[in-house]
Amino acid sequence: MLEIGITLFILLIFIFPLPGLAVFLGSWTCYLVYRKLLLLKCQPPQWRKIVWIYFLTGAADTVLSVLMALMLAFTVYFLIIDNLRLFIFNFIFCFLISFRWFDFTHVIYRRLVLKLQPLSLPHPENGVFCMLMGQRSGTGLGIGMATVSLDSGYLHWEGNRLVFDGVMARKYFSRNNVLTLEKISSEKIKIFPVQWNENEAAEAWVLVLRQQFYPFKTRELRDQWFQRLSGRQENAGRVLPLAGLESPPNPST
């Protein structure tokens, strides 16, 4: 059934490109709005400000990416070649690169989230600021898992445990309570716990490192933590220093 749907969609795009593109963009927008509303609904009411900060900073990142793409595309259009199709291509290409490679609002997000905590979060040595997303399947629309909770805080090692000190709660991840790990992107690790209680909101956790303006620069740190947590690191005693990472501001300031 899925193969038939994909085939019909491809035929629709080739035969009716504009209506097909409109249907695709409309469906994708509805799906994204549903996912955002689901996260907002499932988040504990007292911590929904974290979700709103995440939404607003994400929207700001999108706007800034659009502005950067327009600036670069117009530069090529006016200074090199005034071709409309090339302008559109450059705009789309620059937007996708900017949106994926640059995190314009990571400092703003960190400062706003930390202000929600009455007591300053501990900033351990070699700690990295990150987001912790709880995900669950069977949410009623689409395949895969949907995000149902969002927390933010500092991630650090405490012995052989990876500790997340968040605004909402504290989480521990070790080889004993982790079933499988997945690398999602340069700054994301997905963790499946050994046991999952159906009464819990999330059945998997996604760690998102938000310490860098360039998320892809956290790839080495992500790999080192991934290997150490999975027990496949050859030099288990070697801890990767945070050289090159920006020093987070003091939460008390």
MARBA-3410 file (N, C-alpha, C, O; in Angstrom, 1 decimal):
253
0.8,-1.2,0.0,0.0,0.0,0.0,0.9,1.3,0.0,0.6,2.2,-0.7 ~ 1.9,1.2,0.8,2.8,2.4,0.8,3.5,2.6,-0.5,3.7,3.7,-1.0 ~ 3.9,1.5,-1.2,4.6,1.6,-2.5,3.6,2.3,-3.5,4.0,3.1,-4.3 ~ 2.4,1.9,-3.4,1.4,2.4,-4.4,1.2,3.9,-4.1,1.1,4.7,-5.1 ~ 1.1,4.3,-2.8,1.0,5.7,-2.5,2.1,6.5,-3.0,2.0,7.6,-3.5
3.4,6.0,-2.8,4.6,6.8,-3.3,4.6,6.9,-4.8,4.9,7.9,-5.3 ~ 4.2,5.8,-5.5,4.1,5.8,-7.0,3.1,6.9,-7.5,3.4,7.6,-8.4 ~ 1.9,6.9,-6.8,0.9,7.9,-7.2,1.4,9.3,-7.0,1.1,10.2,-7.7 ~ 2.1,9.5,-5.9,2.6,10.8,-5.5,3.6,11.3,-6.6,3.5,12.4,-7.0 ~ 4.5,10.4,-7.0,5.5,10.8,-8.0,4.8,11.1,-9.3,5.2,12.1,-10.0
3.8,10.3,-9.7,3.1,10.6,-10.9,2.4,11.9,-10.8,2.3,12.7,-11.8 ~ 1.8,12.2,-9.7,1.1,13.5,-9.5,2.1,14.7,-9.6,1.7,15.7,-10.2 ~ 3.3,14.5,-9.1,4.3,15.6,-9.2,4.7,15.8,-10.6,4.9,17.0,-11.0 ~ 4.9,14.8,-11.4,5.4,14.9,-12.7,4.3,15.4,-13.7,4.5,16.2,-14.6 ~ 3.0,14.9,-13.5,2.0,15.3,-14.4,1.4,16.7,-14.0,1.2,17.5,-14.9
1.2,16.9,-12.7,0.7,18.2,-12.2,1.6,18.8,-11.2,1.4,18.6,-10.0 ~ 2.7,19.4,-11.7,3.8,19.8,-10.7,3.3,20.8,-9.7,3.5,20.7,-8.5 ~ 2.6,21.9,-10.1,2.1,22.9,-9.2,1.1,22.4,-8.2,1.2,22.6,-7.0 ~ 0.0,21.7,-8.7,-1.0,21.2,-7.7,-0.3,20.1,-6.8,-0.6,20.0,-5.6 ~ 0.6,19.3,-7.4,1.2,18.3,-6.6,2.1,18.9,-5.5,2.1,18.5,-4.3
2.8,20.0,-5.8,3.6,20.7,-4.8,2.8,21.3,-3.8,3.1,21.3,-2.6 ~ 1.6,21.9,-4.2,0.7,22.5,-3.2,0.2,21.5,-2.2,0.1,21.7,-1.0 ~ -0.2,20.3,-2.8,-0.7,19.2,-1.9,0.3,18.7,-0.9,0.1,18.5,0.2 ~ 1.6,18.6,-1.4,2.6,18.1,-0.6,2.9,19.1,0.5,3.1,18.7,1.7 ~ 3.1,20.4,0.2,3.4,21.4,1.2,2.2,21.6,2.2,2.5,21.7,3.4
1.0,21.5,1.7,-0.1,21.6,2.6,-0.2,20.4,3.6,-0.4,20.6,4.8 ~ 0.0,19.2,3.1,0.0,18.0,3.9,1.2,18.1,4.9,1.0,17.7,6.1 ~ 2.3,18.5,4.5,3.5,18.5,5.4,3.3,19.6,6.5,3.7,19.4,7.6 ~ 2.7,20.7,6.1,2.5,21.8,7.1,1.5,21.3,8.1,1.7,21.5,9.3 ~ 0.4,20.6,7.7,-0.6,20.1,8.7,0.1,19.1,9.6,-0.2,19.0,10.8
0.9,18.2,9.1,1.6,17.2,9.9,2.5,17.9,10.9,2.6,17.5,12.1 ~ 3.3,18.9,10.5,4.2,19.6,11.4,3.4,20.3,12.5,3.8,20.3,13.7 ~ 2.3,20.9,12.2,1.4,21.6,13.1,0.9,20.6,14.2,0.8,20.9,15.3 ~ 0.5,19.4,13.6,-0.1,18.4,14.5,1.0,18.0,15.5,0.7,17.8,16.7 ~ 2.2,17.8,15.0,3.3,17.3,15.9,3.6,18.4,17.0,3.8,18.1,18.2
3.6,19.7,16.6,3.8,20.7,17.6,2.7,20.8,18.6,3.0,21.0,19.8 ~ 1.5,20.7,18.2,0.4,20.7,19.1,0.4,19.5,20.1,0.0,19.6,21.2 ~ 0.8,18.4,19.5,0.9,17.2,20.4,1.9,17.4,21.5,1.7,17.0,22.6 ~ 3.1,17.9,21.1,4.1,18.2,22.1,3.6,19.2,23.2,3.8,19.0,24.4 ~ 2.9,20.2,22.7,2.4,21.2,23.7,1.4,20.6,24.6,1.3,20.9,25.8
0.5,19.7,24.1,-0.5,19.1,24.9,0.1,18.1,25.9,-0.4,18.0,27.0 ~ 1.1,17.3,25.5,1.6,16.3,26.4,2.6,16.9,27.4,2.8,16.2,28.4 ~ 3.2,18.0,27.1,4.1,18.6,28.1,3.4,19.0,29.4,2.3,19.6,29.3 ~ 4.0,18.7,30.5,3.3,19.2,31.8,3.0,20.7,31.8,3.9,21.4,31.3 ~ 1.8,21.1,32.2,1.4,22.5,32.1,2.4,23.5,32.7,2.6,24.5,32.2
3.0,23.1,33.8,3.9,24.0,34.5,5.2,24.2,33.7,6.0,25.2,34.0 ~ 5.5,23.4,32.7,6.7,23.5,32.0,6.5,23.7,30.5,7.4,23.5,29.7 ~ 5.3,24.2,30.1,5.0,24.5,28.7,5.8,25.7,28.2,5.9,25.9,27.0 ~ 6.3,26.5,29.1,7.1,27.7,28.7,8.4,27.2,27.9,8.8,27.9,27.0 ~ 8.9,26.0,28.3,10.1,25.5,27.6,9.7,25.2,26.1,10.5,25.5,25.2
8.5,24.7,25.9,8.1,24.4,24.6,7.9,25.6,23.8,8.3,25.7,22.6 ~ 7.3,26.6,24.4,7.1,27.9,23.7,8.4,28.6,23.3,8.6,29.1,22.2 ~ 9.4,28.5,24.2,10.7,29.0,23.9,11.3,28.3,22.8,12.0,28.9,21.9 ~ 11.2,27.0,22.8,11.7,26.1,21.7,11.0,26.5,20.3,11.7,26.6,19.3 ~ 9.7,26.7,20.4,9.0,27.1,19.1,9.5,28.5,18.6,9.7,28.7,17.5
9.6,29.5,19.6,9.9,30.8,19.2,11.3,30.9,18.6,11.6,31.6,17.6 ~ 12.3,30.2,19.3,13.6,30.3,18.8,13.8,29.5,17.5,14.6,29.9,16.7 ~ 13.0,28.4,17.3,13.0,27.7,16.1,12.5,28.6,14.9,13.0,28.6,13.8 ~ 11.4,29.3,15.2,10.9,30.3,14.2,11.9,31.4,13.9,12.0,31.7,12.7 ~ 12.6,31.8,14.9,13.6,32.9,14.7,14.8,32.3,13.8,15.3,33.0,12.9
15.2,31.1,14.1,16.2,30.4,13.2,15.7,30.3,11.8,16.5,30.6,10.9 ~ 14.5,30.0,11.6,13.9,29.9,10.2,14.0,31.2,9.5,14.4,31.3,8.3 ~ 13.5,32.3,10.2,13.5,33.6,9.6,14.9,34.1,9.3,15.2,34.6,8.2 ~ 15.9,33.9,10.2,17.2,34.3,9.9,17.9,33.5,8.8,18.7,34.0,8.0 ~ 17.5,32.2,8.7,18.0,31.4,7.6,17.4,31.9,6.2,18.2,31.9,5.2
16.2,32.3,6.2,15.6,32.9,5.0,16.3,34.2,4.6,16.6,34.4,3.5 ~ 16.5,35.0,5.6,17.2,36.3,5.3,18.6,36.1,4.8,19.0,36.8,3.8 ~ 19.3,35.1,5.4,20.7,34.9,4.9,20.6,34.3,3.5,21.4,34.7,2.6 ~ 19.7,33.4,3.2,19.5,32.8,1.9,19.2,33.9,0.8,19.7,33.9,-0.3 ~ 18.3,34.8,1.2,18.0,35.9,0.3,19.2,36.8,0.0,19.4,37.2,-1.1
19.9,37.1,1.1,21.1,38.0,0.9,22.1,37.4,-0.1,22.6,38.0,-1.0 ~ 22.4,36.1,0.1,23.4,35.4,-0.7,22.8,35.2,-2.2,23.6,35.4,-3.1 ~ 21.6,34.9,-2.3,21.0,34.7,-3.6,20.9,36.0,-4.4,21.2,36.1,-5.6 ~ 20.6,37.1,-3.7,20.6,38.4,-4.4,22.0,38.9,-4.7,22.2,39.5,-5.8 ~ 23.0,38.5,-3.9,24.3,38.9,-4.2,24.8,38.2,-5.6,25.4,38.9,-6.4
24.5,37.0,-5.7,24.8,36.3,-7.0,24.0,36.9,-8.1,24.5,37.0,-9.2 ~ 22.7,37.2,-7.8,21.8,37.7,-8.9,22.3,39.0,-9.4,22.2,39.3,-10.7 ~ 22.7,39.9,-8.6,23.1,41.3,-9.0,24.5,41.4,-9.4,24.8,42.2,-10.3 ~ 25.4,40.6,-8.8,26.8,40.8,-9.1,27.4,39.8,-10.2,28.4,40.1,-10.8 ~ 26.7,38.6,-10.3,27.3,37.6,-11.2,26.4,37.4,-12.4,26.8,37.6,-13.6
25.2,36.9,-12.2,24.3,36.6,-13.3,22.8,36.8,-12.9,22.4,36.3,-11.8 ~ 22.1,37.6,-13.7,20.7,37.9,-13.4,19.8,36.9,-14.0,19.0,37.1,-14.9 ~ 19.8,35.7,-13.5,19.0,34.6,-14.0,18.0,34.2,-12.9,18.4,33.9,-11.7 ~ 16.7,34.2,-13.2,15.7,34.0,-12.2,15.8,32.5,-11.6,15.6,32.3,-10.4 ~ 15.9,31.6,-12.5,16.0,30.2,-12.1,17.2,29.9,-11.2,17.1,29.2,-10.2
18.3,30.5,-11.6,19.5,30.4,-10.7,19.3,31.1,-9.3,19.8,30.6,-8.3 ~ 18.6,32.2,-9.4,18.3,32.9,-8.1,17.4,32.0,-7.2,17.7,31.8,-6.0 ~ 16.4,31.3,-7.8,15.5,30.4,-7.0,16.3,29.2,-6.4,16.2,28.9,-5.3 ~ 17.2,28.7,-7.3,18.0,27.5,-6.9,18.9,28.0,-5.8,19.1,27.2,-4.7 ~ 19.6,29.1,-5.9,20.5,29.6,-4.9,19.8,29.8,-3.6,20.3,29.5,-2.5
18.6,30.4,-3.7,17.9,30.7,-2.4,17.5,29.4,-1.7,17.7,29.3,-0.5 ~ 17.0,28.4,-2.4,16.6,27.1,-1.8,17.8,26.5,-1.2,17.8,26.0,-0.1 ~ 18.9,26.4,-2.0,20.1,25.7,-1.5,20.7,26.4,-0.3,21.1,25.7,0.7 ~ 20.8,27.7,-0.3,21.4,28.5,0.8,20.5,28.4,2.0,21.0,28.3,3.2 ~ 19.2,28.4,1.8,18.3,28.2,3.0,18.5,26.9,3.7,18.6,26.8,4.9
18.5,25.8,2.9,18.7,24.5,3.5,20.0,24.3,4.2,20.1,23.8,5.3 ~ 21.1,24.9,3.6,22.4,24.8,4.3,22.4,25.6,5.6,22.9,25.1,6.6 ~ 21.9,26.8,5.5,21.8,27.7,6.7,21.0,27.1,7.8,21.4,27.1,8.9 ~ 19.8,26.6,7.4,18.9,26.1,8.4,19.5,24.8,9.1,19.2,24.6,10.3 ~ 20.2,24.0,8.4,20.8,22.8,8.9,22.1,23.0,9.7,22.4,22.4,10.7
22.9,23.9,9.2,24.3,24.1,9.7,24.5,25.1,10.7,25.4,25.1,11.5 ~ 23.5,26.1,10.9,23.7,27.2,11.8,22.6,27.2,12.8,21.4,27.0,12.5 ~ 23.0,27.3,14.1,22.0,27.4,15.2,22.1,28.9,15.7,22.9,29.1,16.7 ~ 21.4,29.8,15.1,21.5,31.2,15.5,21.1,31.5,16.9,21.7,32.4,17.5 ~ 20.2,30.8,17.4,19.5,31.2,18.7,19.9,30.3,19.9,19.2,30.2,20.9
21.0,29.5,19.8,21.3,28.5,20.8,21.6,29.2,22.1,21.3,28.7,23.2 ~ 22.3,30.4,22.1,22.6,31.1,23.3,21.3,31.7,23.9,21.1,31.7,25.1 ~ 20.4,32.3,23.1,19.2,32.9,23.6,18.3,31.8,24.2,17.7,32.0,25.3 ~ 18.2,30.6,23.5,17.4,29.5,24.1,18.0,29.1,25.4,17.2,28.9,26.4 ~ 19.3,29.0,25.6,19.9,28.5,26.8,19.6,29.5,27.9,19.2,29.1,29.0
19.7,30.8,27.7,19.5,31.8,28.7,18.0,31.9,29.1,17.7,32.0,30.3 ~ 17.1,31.8,28.2,15.7,31.9,28.5,15.2,30.6,29.3,14.4,30.7,30.2 ~ 15.7,29.5,28.9,15.3,28.2,29.6,15.9,28.2,31.0,15.1,27.9,32.0 ~ 17.1,28.6,31.2,17.7,28.6,32.6,17.0,29.6,33.5,17.1,29.4,34.7 ~ 16.4,30.6,33.0,15.7,31.6,33.8,14.4,31.0,34.4,13.9,31.5,35.4
13.9,29.9,33.8,12.7,29.2,34.3,13.0,28.5,35.6,12.0,28.2,36.3 ~ 14.2,28.1,35.9,14.5,27.4,37.1,14.8,28.3,38.3,15.7,29.2,38.2 ~ 14.0,28.2,39.4,14.2,29.1,40.5,15.7,29.0,41.1,16.3,30.0,41.4 ~ 16.2,27.8,41.1,17.6,27.6,41.6,18.4,27.3,40.3,18.0,26.6,39.4 ~ 19.6,27.9,40.3,20.5,27.7,39.2,20.9,26.3,39.0,21.2,25.6,40.0
20.8,25.8,37.8,21.2,24.4,37.5,22.7,24.3,37.7,23.5,25.2,37.4 ~ 23.2,23.2,38.3,24.6,23.0,38.4,25.3,22.9,37.1,24.8,22.3,36.2 ~ 26.4,23.6,37.0,27.2,23.6,35.7,28.5,22.8,36.0,29.5,23.3,36.3 ~ 28.4,21.4,35.8,29.6,20.6,36.1,30.7,20.8,35.1,30.5,21.3,34.0 ~ 31.9,20.5,35.6,33.0,20.6,34.7,32.8,19.6,33.5,32.4,18.5,33.6
33.1,20.1,32.3,32.9,19.4,31.0,31.5,19.1,30.8,31.1,18.2,30.0 ~ 30.6,19.9,31.4,29.2,19.7,31.1,28.8,20.4,29.8,29.4,21.5,29.4 ~ 27.8,19.9,29.1,27.4,20.4,27.8,25.9,20.7,27.9,25.1,19.8,28.4 ~ 25.4,21.9,27.5,24.0,22.2,27.5,23.3,21.4,26.3,23.8,21.4,25.2 ~ 22.2,20.8,26.6,21.5,20.0,25.6,20.0,20.0,25.9,19.6,20.4,27.0
19.3,19.5,24.9,17.8,19.3,25.1,17.6,17.8,25.2,18.3,17.0,24.6 ~ 16.6,17.4,26.0,16.2,16.0,26.1,14.7,15.9,25.7,13.8,16.4,26.3 ~ 14.5,15.2,24.6,13.2,15.0,24.0,12.7,13.6,24.3,13.4,12.6,23.9 ~ 11.5,13.5,24.9,10.9,12.2,25.1,10.0,11.9,23.9,9.2,12.7,23.5 ~ 10.1,10.7,23.4,9.3,10.3,22.2,8.5,9.0,22.5,8.9,8.2,23.3
7.4,9.0,21.8,6.5,7.8,21.9,5.9,7.5,20.6,5.6,8.4,19.8 ~ 5.6,6.2,20.4,4.9,5.8,19.1,3.4,5.7,19.4,3.0,5.8,20.5 ~ 2.7,5.5,18.3,1.2,5.3,18.4,0.5,6.6,18.9,-0.4,6.5,19.7 ~ 0.9,7.7,18.3,0.3,9.0,18.7,-0.9,9.3,17.8,-1.5,10.3,18.0 ~ -1.2,8.5,16.8,-2.4,8.7,16.0,-2.3,9.2,14.6,-3.2,9.2,13.9
-1.1,9.7,14.3,-0.9,10.3,12.9,0.6,10.1,12.5,1.5,10.4,13.2 ~ 0.7,9.5,11.4,2.1,9.2,10.8,2.7,8.0,11.4,2.2,7.3,12.3 ~ 3.9,7.7,10.9,4.6,6.5,11.4,5.8,7.0,12.2,6.2,8.2,12.2 ~ 6.4,6.1,12.9,7.5,6.4,13.8,7.1,7.0,15.1,5.9,6.8,15.5 ~ 8.0,7.7,15.7,7.7,8.3,17.1,7.6,9.8,17.0,8.1,10.5,16.1
6.8,10.3,17.9,6.5,11.7,18.0,7.0,12.2,19.3,7.0,11.5,20.3 ~ 7.5,13.5,19.4,8.0,14.1,20.6,6.9,14.5,21.5,6.0,15.2,21.1 ~ 6.9,14.0,22.8,5.8,14.3,23.7,6.3,15.0,24.9,5.5,15.4,25.8 ~ 7.6,15.2,25.1,8.1,16.0,26.2,9.4,16.7,25.8,10.1,16.2,24.9 ~ 9.7,17.8,26.5,10.9,18.5,26.2,11.5,19.1,27.4,10.8,19.8,28.2
12.8,18.8,27.7,13.5,19.4,28.8,14.8,19.8,28.3,15.3,19.4,27.3 ~ 15.5,20.7,29.1,16.8,21.2,28.8,17.6,21.4,30.0,17.1,21.6,31.1 ~ 18.9,21.2,29.8,19.8,21.3,31.0,21.2,20.9,30.6,21.6,20.9,29.4 ~ 22.0,20.5,31.6,23.4,20.2,31.3,23.6,18.6,31.3,23.1,17.9,32.2 ~ 24.4,18.2,30.4,24.7,16.8,30.3,26.2,16.5,30.6,27.1,17.3,30.1
26.5,15.6,31.5,27.9,15.3,31.9,28.0,13.9,32.4,27.0,13.2,32.6 ~ 29.3,13.5,32.5,29.6,12.1,33.0,29.7,12.2,34.5,30.4,13.1,35.1 ~ 29.2,11.2,35.2,29.3,11.0,36.6,29.7,9.6,36.8,28.9,8.7,37.0 ~ 31.0,9.3,36.9,31.5,7.9,36.9,31.3,7.3,35.5,31.7,7.8,34.5 ~ 30.5,6.2,35.5,30.2,5.5,34.3,28.7,5.8,33.8,28.2,5.1,33.0
28.2,6.8,34.4,26.8,7.2,34.1,26.8,8.6,33.3,27.5,9.5,33.7 ~ 25.9,8.7,32.4,25.7,9.9,31.7,24.5,10.6,32.4,23.4,10.0,32.4 ~ 24.7,11.7,33.0,23.7,12.4,33.8,23.2,13.6,33.1,24.0,14.5,32.6 ~ 21.9,13.7,33.1,21.2,14.9,32.5,20.6,15.7,33.6,19.6,15.2,34.3 ~ 21.1,16.9,33.9,20.5,17.7,35.0,19.6,18.7,34.2,20.1,19.7,33.7
18.3,18.5,34.2,17.4,19.3,33.5,16.6,20.2,34.4,16.6,20.2,35.6 ~ 15.8,21.1,33.7,14.9,22.0,34.4,13.8,21.3,35.1,13.4,21.6,36.2 ~ 13.3,20.3,34.4,12.1,19.5,34.9,12.6,18.3,35.8,11.9,18.1,36.8 ~ 13.6,17.6,35.4,14.0,16.4,36.1,15.4,16.1,35.8,16.1,16.7,35.0 ~ 15.9,15.1,36.6,17.3,14.5,36.4,17.2,13.1,35.9,16.4,12.3,36.4
17.9,12.8,34.8,17.9,11.5,34.2,19.3,10.9,34.2,20.3,11.6,34.1 ~ 19.4,9.6,34.4,20.6,8.8,34.3,20.6,7.8,33.2,19.6,7.1,33.0 ~ 21.7,7.8,32.4,21.8,6.8,31.4,23.2,6.1,31.6,24.2,6.7,31.7 ~ 23.1,4.7,31.6,24.3,3.9,31.7,24.1,2.6,30.9,23.0,2.4,30.3 ~ 25.1,1.8,30.8,25.0,0.6,30.1,24.0,-0.4,30.6,23.5,-1.2,29.9
23.7,-0.2,31.9,22.7,-1.1,32.6,21.3,-0.8,32.2,20.4,-1.7,32.1 ~ 20.9,0.5,31.9,19.5,0.8,31.7,19.3,1.2,30.2,18.2,1.7,29.9 ~ 20.3,1.1,29.3,20.2,1.5,27.9,20.1,0.2,27.1,21.1,-0.6,27.2 ~ 19.1,0.0,26.3,19.0,-1.1,25.4,19.7,-0.9,24.1,20.6,-1.7,23.8 ~ 19.4,0.1,23.4,20.0,0.4,22.1,20.2,1.9,22.0,19.5,2.7,22.6
21.2,2.3,21.1,21.5,3.7,20.9,21.5,3.9,19.3,21.8,3.0,18.6 ~ 21.1,5.1,18.9,21.1,5.4,17.5,21.6,6.8,17.3,21.3,7.7,18.1 ~ 22.5,7.0,16.3,22.9,8.3,15.9,22.0,8.9,14.9,21.8,8.3,13.8 ~ 21.3,10.0,15.2,20.3,10.6,14.3,20.9,11.6,13.4,20.7,11.7,12.2 ~ 21.7,12.5,14.0,22.4,13.5,13.3,23.7,13.8,14.0,24.1,13.2,15.0
24.4,14.9,13.5,25.7,15.2,14.1,25.6,15.6,15.6,26.5,15.4,16.4 ~ 24.4,16.1,16.0,24.3,16.5,17.4,23.2,15.7,18.2,22.8,16.1,19.3 ~ 22.7,14.6,17.6,21.6,13.9,18.3,21.9,12.5,18.5,22.5,11.8,17.6 ~ 21.5,11.9,19.7,21.6,10.5,20.0,20.3,10.1,20.5,19.7,10.7,21.4 ~ 19.8,9.0,20.0,18.5,8.4,20.4,18.7,7.2,21.3,19.5,6.4,21.0
18.1,7.2,22.5,18.3,6.2,23.5,17.0,5.5,23.8,16.0,6.1,24.1 ~ 17.1,4.1,23.7,16.0,3.3,24.1,16.3,2.6,25.4,17.3,1.9,25.5 ~ 15.5,2.8,26.4,15.8,2.2,27.7,15.5,0.7,27.7,14.8,0.2,26.8 ~ 16.1,0.0,28.7,15.9,-1.5,28.7,14.5,-1.8,29.0,13.9,-2.7,28.4 ~ 13.9,-1.1,30.0,12.5,-1.3,30.3,11.7,-0.1,30.2,12.2,1.0,30.5
10.5,-0.2,29.7,9.6,0.9,29.5,8.2,0.6,30.1,7.6,-0.4,29.7 ~ 7.8,1.5,31.0,6.5,1.4,31.6,5.5,2.1,30.8,5.7,3.2,30.4 ~ 4.4,1.4,30.4,3.4,2.0,29.6,2.8,3.3,30.2,2.2,4.1,29.5 ~ 2.9,3.4,31.5,2.4,4.6,32.2,3.3,5.8,32.0,2.8,6.9,32.2 ~ 4.5,5.6,31.6,5.4,6.7,31.3,5.1,7.4,30.0,4.6,6.7,29.1
5.4,8.7,30.0,5.0,9.4,28.8,5.9,9.1,27.6,5.4,9.1,26.4 ~ 7.2,8.8,27.8,8.1,8.6,26.7,8.6,7.1,26.8,8.9,6.6,27.8 ~ 8.8,6.5,25.6,9.5,5.2,25.5,10.9,5.3,24.9,11.5,4.3,24.8 ~ 11.3,6.5,24.5,12.7,6.7,24.0,13.0,8.1,24.2,12.2,9.0,24.4 ~ 14.3,8.4,24.3,14.9,9.7,24.6,15.8,10.1,23.5,16.6,9.3,23.0
15.8,11.4,23.2,16.7,12.0,22.2,17.5,13.1,22.8,16.9,14.1,23.3 ~ 18.8,12.9,22.9,19.7,14.0,23.4,20.1,14.9,22.2,20.6,14.4,21.2 ~ 19.9,16.2,22.4,20.3,17.1,21.3,21.3,18.1,21.9,20.9,18.9,22.8 ~ 22.5,18.0,21.5,23.6,18.9,22.0,23.3,20.3,21.4,23.3,20.5,20.2 ~ 23.2,21.3,22.2,23.0,22.7,21.8,24.0,23.6,22.4,23.7,24.6,23.1
25.3,23.3,22.1,26.4,24.0,22.7,27.1,24.9,21.7,28.0,25.7,22.0 ~ 26.8,24.6,20.4,27.5,25.2,19.3,26.7,26.0,18.3,25.5,25.7,18.1 ~ 27.3,27.0,17.7,26.6,27.7,16.6,26.6,26.8,15.4,25.7,26.9,14.6 ~ 27.6,26.0,15.3,27.7,25.0,14.2,27.4,23.6,14.8,28.3,23.0,15.4 ~ 26.2,23.1,14.7,25.9,21.8,15.3,26.8,20.6,14.8,27.0,19.7,15.6
27.2,20.7,13.5,28.0,19.6,13.0,29.4,19.5,13.7,30.0,18.4,13.6 ~ 29.8,20.5,14.4,31.1,20.4,15.1,31.0,19.6,16.4,32.1,19.4,17.0 ~ 29.8,19.2,16.8,29.7,18.4,18.0,29.7,16.9,17.6,29.5,16.0,18.5 ~ 30.0,16.6,16.4,30.0,15.2,15.9,31.0,14.3,16.7,30.7,13.2,17.1 ~ 32.2,14.8,16.9,33.3,14.1,17.6,32.9,13.8,19.0,33.1,12.7,19.6
32.3,14.8,19.7,31.9,14.6,21.1,30.7,13.7,21.1,30.7,12.8,22.0 ~ 29.8,13.7,20.2,28.7,12.8,20.1,29.2,11.4,20.0,28.7,10.5,20.6 ~ 30.1,11.2,19.1,30.7,9.8,18.8,31.4,9.3,20.1,31.2,8.1,20.4 ~ 32.1,10.1,20.8,32.9,9.7,22.0,31.9,9.3,23.0,32.1,8.2,23.7 ~ 30.8,10.1,23.3,29.8,9.7,24.3,29.0,8.5,23.8,28.7,7.6,24.7
28.7,8.4,22.6,28.0,7.2,22.1,28.8,6.0,22.3,28.2,5.0,22.8 ~ 30.0,6.0,22.0,30.8,4.8,22.2,31.0,4.4,23.6,31.0,3.2,24.0 ~ 31.2,5.4,24.4,31.4,5.2,25.9,30.2,4.6,26.5,30.2,3.7,27.4 ~ 29.0,5.2,26.1,27.7,4.7,26.7,27.4,3.3,26.2,26.8,2.5,26.9 ~ 27.8,3.0,25.0,27.4,1.7,24.4,28.5,0.6,24.8,28.3,-0.6,24.6
29.6,1.1,25.4,30.6,0.1,25.8,31.5,-0.4,24.7,32.2,-1.4,24.8 ~ 31.5,0.4,23.6,32.3,-0.1,22.4,33.6,0.8,22.2,34.2,0.8,21.2 ~ 33.9,1.7,23.2,35.0,2.5,23.1,36.3,1.8,23.4,36.4,1.2,24.5 ~ 37.3,1.9,22.6,38.6,1.2,22.9,39.3,1.8,24.1,39.8,1.1,24.9 ~ 39.3,3.2,24.1,40.0,3.9,25.2,39.0,4.4,26.1,38.6,5.6,26.1
38.4,3.6,27.0,37.3,4.0,27.8,37.6,5.1,28.8,36.8,5.8,29.2 ~ 38.9,5.1,29.2,39.3,6.1,30.2,39.6,7.4,29.6,39.8,8.4,30.4 ~ 39.6,7.6,28.3,39.9,8.9,27.7,38.6,9.7,27.5,37.7,9.2,26.9 ~ 38.6,10.8,28.1,37.4,11.7,28.1,37.7,12.8,27.1,38.7,13.5,27.3 ~ 36.9,13.0,26.1,37.1,14.1,25.2,37.0,15.5,25.8,35.9,15.8,26.3
38.0,16.3,25.8,37.8,17.7,26.3,36.9,18.5,25.4,36.7,18.2,24.2 ~ 36.4,19.5,26.0,35.4,20.4,25.3,36.2,21.5,24.6,35.6,22.6,24.5 ~ 37.3,21.2,24.1,38.1,22.2,23.3,37.3,22.6,22.1,36.9,21.7,21.3 ~ 37.2,23.8,21.8,36.5,24.3,20.6,35.0,24.6,20.9,34.4,25.2,20.1 ~ 34.5,24.1,22.0,33.1,24.4,22.3,33.0,25.7,23.1,33.9,26.1,23.8
31.9,26.4,22.8,31.8,27.7,23.5,31.5,27.5,24.9,30.7,26.6,25.3 ~ 32.0,28.3,25.8,31.8,28.2,27.2,30.4,28.8,27.5,30.1,29.9,27.2 ~ 29.5,28.0,28.1,28.2,28.5,28.4,28.2,29.5,29.5,29.1,29.5,30.4 ~ 27.3,30.5,29.4,27.3,31.5,30.4,26.9,31.0,31.8,26.3,30.0,31.9 ~ 27.3,31.8,32.8,26.9,31.4,34.2,25.4,31.6,34.3,24.9,32.7,34.1
24.7,30.5,34.7,23.2,30.6,34.8,22.8,31.7,35.8,21.7,32.2,35.7 ~ 23.6,32.1,36.7,23.2,33.0,37.7,23.2,34.4,37.2,22.7,35.4,37.8 ~ 23.9,34.6,36.0,24.0,36.0,35.5,22.8,36.3,34.6,22.7,37.3,34.0
END
